[in-house]
Amino acid sequence: MAADVKPRVKVPKTAAAGEVIAIKTLISHPMESGQRKDSDGNVIPRSIINRFTCEFNGQSVIDVTLEPSISTNPYIEFDATVPEAGEFKFTWYDDDGSVYEDVKAIEIA
């Protein structure tokens, strides 16, 4: 993982079975659109997080395609139903082939 790319995720530690929870994610990433030029007039290559996914116990919760117009440090918030105790797995995919992951466990209260 590149030093300047840092995923952060906020998931409650517990929930009731069937409860809908809010999940907040942020990844620190410079997000270069590929349309700007450097001081020498050369095009700066595109470098964005182009996809974000979340799974709960292996089942897809959300799968988002991100486009070059996405902001620096993309923030994604969404709701998910918690049917049982388990793990949320978050994955960000970068244009350069890098993959960034985070996992958060949740218990049933």
C-alpha positions in Angstrom: 0.0 0.0 0.0 1.4 3.4 -1.0 2.2 5.5 2.1 -0.1 8.3 1.0 -3.1 6.1 0.5 -5.0 5.3 3.7 -8.4 3.7 4.0 -10.6 4.5 7.1 -13.8 2.8 7.9 -16.4 3.4 10.7 -18.7 0.5 11.6 -20.5 0.0 14.9 -19.0 -2.7 17.0 -22.4 -4.2 17.8 -25.9 -4.2 16.3 -29.2 -6.1 16.8 -30.0 -8.9 14.3 -31.8 -7.3 11.3 -30.7 -3.7 12.3 -29.8 -1.2 9.6 -26.6 0.5 10.3 -24.7 3.4 8.7 -21.2 2.6 7.4 -18.8 5.5 6.7 -15.7 5.1 4.5 -12.9 7.4 3.5 -9.8 6.8 1.6 -6.9 9.3 1.5 -5.9 9.4 -2.2 -4.8 12.3 -4.5 -7.2 11.3 -7.3 -5.6 12.7 -10.5 -8.1 13.0 -13.4 -5.5 12.7 -16.2 -6.6 16.1 -17.6 -4.1 18.3 -15.8 -0.5 19.1 -16.9 2.6 19.4 -14.9 4.9 22.5 -14.9 6.6 21.2 -18.0 3.3 20.9 -19.9 3.2 17.1 -19.7 -0.1 15.4 -19.0 -0.2 14.0 -15.5 -1.4 10.4 -15.8 -4.8 9.5 -14.5 -4.7 7.9 -11.1 -8.0 7.4 -9.3 -9.8 4.9 -7.1 -12.1 3.5 -9.9 -14.1 1.0 -7.8 -15.2 0.4 -4.3 -16.9 -2.7 -2.9 -18.1 -3.9 0.4 -19.0 -7.5 1.3 -20.6 -8.9 4.5 -19.6 -12.5 5.2 -18.8 -13.0 1.5 -22.1 -11.5 0.2 -22.0 -8.2 -1.8 -23.4 -5.2 0.0 -22.3 -2.5 -2.4 -20.3 -2.2 -5.6 -19.6 1.3 -6.9 -17.8 2.4 -10.0 -16.0 5.8 -9.6 -15.2 8.1 -12.5 -12.4 10.7 -13.0 -14.6 13.5 -11.6 -14.7 12.0 -8.1 -13.1 14.2 -5.5 -9.8 13.7 -3.8 -10.1 11.5 -0.7 -13.5 10.0 -1.7 -16.0 9.6 1.1 -18.7 6.9 0.8 -21.5 6.5 3.3 -24.2 3.8 3.0 -26.6 1.7 5.0 -26.4 -2.0 5.5 -28.6 -4.6 7.2 -26.8 -6.8 9.7 -28.4 -10.3 9.7 -25.8 -11.9 11.9 -22.4 -11.5 13.5 -19.6 -11.3 11.0 -17.2 -9.2 9.0 -17.5 -6.4 6.6 -14.7 -6.4 4.0 -14.0 -3.1 2.2 -12.0 -3.0 -1.0 -10.8 0.0 -3.1 -9.3 -0.5 -6.6 -6.8 1.9 -8.0 -6.0 2.6 -11.7 -2.4 1.5 -11.1 -3.5 -2.0 -10.1 -3.2 -1.4 -6.4 -5.9 -2.8 -4.1 -6.5 -1.4 -0.7 -8.5 -3.4 1.9 -9.9 -3.1 5.4 -12.0 -5.5 7.5 -14.3 -4.7 10.4 -16.1 -7.2 12.6 -19.5 -6.6 14.1 -21.2 -8.6 16.9 -24.9 -9.1 17.5 -26.0 -7.4 20.8 
